[in-house]
C-alpha cells in the first residue's frame, strides 16, 4: 500500500471508529505509577531480531524518547516504575510469533536509552514470558507481583507506555481493568494509556502477502485500533502528560 493510499485508509478507519482522547494527564504528587511495556531491543532496536524494526521507525523512536523522558521524571521524584521486559526460553515458543527476545541474545534487555533504569531503586523489573503482562505477574499460589506493587505504593493511577499498542499494551490494560473491576488490584482506579508513548510494528500488506502465514499489520491503522479497543475496555487515552505544578 502506497503512502497516499495508506494515509487514506487510516483516515477512513478513524472516520468509522473515531474516539476522543482524554486530553492531558496532569501527574499528581502521589498515587501514580509508570508502567513500561517491553521497551526492549527485540521490539525496538533496528535489526535486533525477528520482531525488531528492519529500518528506523519514527513511531517507535518517539515512543522510546517519551519513555526515557517520563522515566527520568519519575526517577527524579522517586515515583514508582514497573517495567515489563519480554523474555523467553529457546525451548518455549510463543506461537504465532517467531522466536524473539530469547534469554542471552540481548533482545530481551532494555533499549540503550533505558538501560540506566536497571540501577534505579524505584524501578521494579518483571521479565515476562507471555503476551499479557498482567497474567505474567500471577504466581502459582495466586499472588501477583503487580498487584503487590500497586498496593505497596498505594497507586490509584497507572500511566502505561510501550509496544505493541494493539497487542501487549492492550492485553495488559484490558486484564488490569478487568481485575480492577473485581477488586483484585486495590486501590487502583484508572489505567491511562499515553498515545504518544506507545507504538506498534509495521508489516504492510504488500510485504505480508509474500510471507507464508503472515497477517498484514499496517502500523498507523493498528495503533489506532489498539487505542480504540483500550478505550472501549475502560482505559483513558491521553496525548499529553505534564506534572502538577
Secondary structure, DSSP 8 states (H G I E B T S, - for coil): --HHHHHHHHHHHHHHS------EEEE-SSSEEEEEE--BHHHHSTTSSTTS-SS--HHHHHHHHHHHHHHHHHHHTT--EEEEEE-B-TTS--TTS-S-SBTTSSTTSB-GGGGGGGG-TTEEEEEESSS-HHHHTB-TTS-BHHHHHHHHTT-SEEEEEEE-IIIIIHHHHHHHHHHHHTTSSTT--EEEEEEEEEE---B-HHHHTTSTT---B-HHHHHHHHHHHHHHHT-EEESEEEE--
